[in-house]
Amino acid sequence: MPTIIFIEPDGTEKQVGARVGQTVMEAAVQNGVKGIDADCGGSCSCATCHGYVDEAWQEKLEPADSMELDMLDFAYQRSEGSRLTCQIVVGEEMDGLMIRLPVSQA
Amino acid sequence: MLGCRHEITLIGEEPDLPYHRPPLSKKYVTSLTEAEGLYLKPKQLYESEHIELRLGCRIKSLNRLEKSVTLDDGATLPYDSLALATGATARRLPASIGGDATNVYTLRTLADARALRDEFAEGRRLLVIGGGYIGLETAAVARSLGMQVTLIEQAERILKRVASAETASYFRALHLQNGVVIREGVGLDGLELLAGRAVRARLDDGSQMDIDVVVAGIGVNPATELAERAGLAVVNGIVVDACGRTSDPSIYASGDCASFPYRGLHIRLESIQNAVDMADVVARSMLGEETRYLPTPWFWSDQYTTKLQIAGLHHGYNRVAVREAPRAGLSVWYFDDDRFLAVDAINDPKAFMTAKRWLMAGFNPGFDALADPSVELSAIPEFVLTPKNTTQEI
């Protein structure tokens, strides 16, 4: 079970055991991580599960597809590591993945 | 979270923890997703926030004079303030035409979706009744499982109530490409039953077809029975003011069941946006914070690999501007004369997000700018705000 490290908007670090095959968003929501709304339940429709992938991990993840990139264009304070966490499927190799959450999802 | 210090009890008729409904008609039936993946919050969060869950429970009576509710297990719970978030129930086909057959389904609850998972299998023949979003999404899911799918729509075209002819054409073509038989302007006369299951459908054009499963996507009714019996004002939903308060100042209503003031009318919305945003307003109102509900409605639908995102409400439109988008996408912009109302964005998240922002900001792009394909969306605010037909003074 890979461990994902979330940094909540207030700086609190939360380590979460994620299941392979679920999404990073689901791992966060099911473990009560603050800072993710995920209004649409994970269908890349609302852009409220925005998170910043730590620099060390950006190259290792499958890149975002064009629909996700278009949604991200409108995310609050988009930056280099911005992803919609509902579009990252947890793999065995993601142990230690670090995601910072923005202060707002709108 | 608003830091409420009061005791909170959540009473729900369904046995599951509160969950996301939209995926039920989309990926849930085909994926191996466990119900856990649909839960809005984990169980331990209700515990840590001191929210008492009473699931699988119905309220038998709402006693406004003594401010209490009586549950079907006999317990009576007092309240200081009460929120009704009873949602809506799927309309069923009348029993007189075979609607009570055991293989006739609606798709509204997790229990419905679980039952469909057992019925949906390659090669089986599905009849979908109703060409709205639930019907079309169900048809797409069934096709992706290799079922034989026929969809009938009583009105002259699919999506009649919810979208323009342009949007409907796009989705008709999409479903035809994917092997769905769509029959518009055709209603159901009746189902023939054998051992309690519907085996044959008689359609009102005189034709008949053999079937294995039926899904009726024919709309919902707001769940207002409890409110009505308690004597609250109900007109197509539980009537509330801008703060979400019903005709009883201690009782609020939120979500699909609530009819709220919107641009001089009272309307009901059936969507996640409404469920989430109105709940926020109602929770604040219940804690004494004066908040008004001024939504920017949005919706989405996933069919095959196509995504439709809708911002705004198209009611009252008299013309549309259509723009092409990448990924075989399209955006349909609804106007009442020159007033921008809504967009249907198909595989076009830029159009959706742009329109949502414009609506939230009260910005009207005007018909001409949208109808001109040479004007980029991102350039439209500037285009509109720059006076036309002016020549630079020398």
Interface residues (C-beta under 8 A of the other chain):
Chain A: Q22 E26 V29 Q30 N31 G32 D37 D39 C40 G41 G42 S43 C44 S45 C46 A47 S66 M67 D70 M71 D73 F74
Chain B: H20 P22 P23 K26 K27 E36 G37 L38 Y39 L40 K41 P42 Q44 L45 S48 I272 Q273 V276 W298 W300 D302 K307 Q309 P326 R327 N347 D348 P349 K350 M353 T354 R357
